Amino acid sequence: MIEVPGVFNLPAAEAKKKLEQAGFKVKVAKRYFGQTAWSTEPGAGQLAPKGSTIILNLV
C-alpha cells in the first residue's frame, strides 16, 4: 500500500505527474475550467494499492 500524495492547488499537469510518480494510475474529473487540483479520491494521506486508479478532481 502507498500513501496518496497531497496535490491540492497544484496545476493539473503537475498534480497528475506527482500521482503517477507515486505509482498510481490517474483518472481526471474536471469541474468548471479544470486547471487546478482540488482533491483526490481516495484522499491525500490515505493508503491505496500501487497501480490503483486515483481520481483527480480539478477546478
C-alpha positions in Angstrom: 0.0 0.0 0.0 1.2 3.5 -0.9 0.2 6.8 0.7 -1.7 9.1 -1.7 0.3 12.3 -2.0 -1.3 15.7 -1.5 -1.8 17.7 -4.7 -4.2 20.4 -3.5 -3.8 23.7 -5.5 -1.2 22.3 -7.9 -1.5 22.9 -11.7 -3.3 19.9 -13.3 -0.3 18.5 -15.1 1.9 18.7 -12.1 -0.7 17.0 -9.9 -1.1 14.2 -12.4 2.6 13.7 -12.7 3.0 13.6 -8.9 0.4 10.9 -8.6 1.8 8.8 -11.4 5.3 9.1 -10.0 4.0 7.7 -6.7 2.8 4.6 -8.6 -0.8 5.3 -9.4 -3.0 5.5 -12.5 -4.9 8.7 -12.7 -8.4 9.5 -13.9 -9.1 13.2 -14.3 -12.5 14.7 -13.3 -12.9 18.3 -14.4 -15.3 20.8 -12.8 -15.6 24.4 -14.1 -12.4 25.1 -16.0 -10.5 22.2 -14.6 -7.0 23.7 -14.4 -6.1 23.3 -10.7 -6.1 20.2 -8.4 -8.8 20.3 -5.8 -8.9 16.8 -4.3 -8.3 13.1 -4.9 -10.3 10.0 -4.3 -9.1 8.4 -2.1 -7.9 11.5 -0.3 -4.4 12.7 0.4 -2.7 10.7 3.2 -4.9 7.6 2.7 -3.4 4.3 1.6 -4.1 2.7 -1.8 -2.6 -0.3 -3.6 0.3 0.5 -6.1 -1.1 0.7 -9.6 -4.6 1.5 -8.5 -6.6 4.4 -10.1 -6.8 7.7 -8.3 -9.5 10.2 -9.3 -8.0 13.7 -9.6 -10.7 16.4 -9.2 -9.8 19.6 -10.9 -11.5 23.0 -10.6 
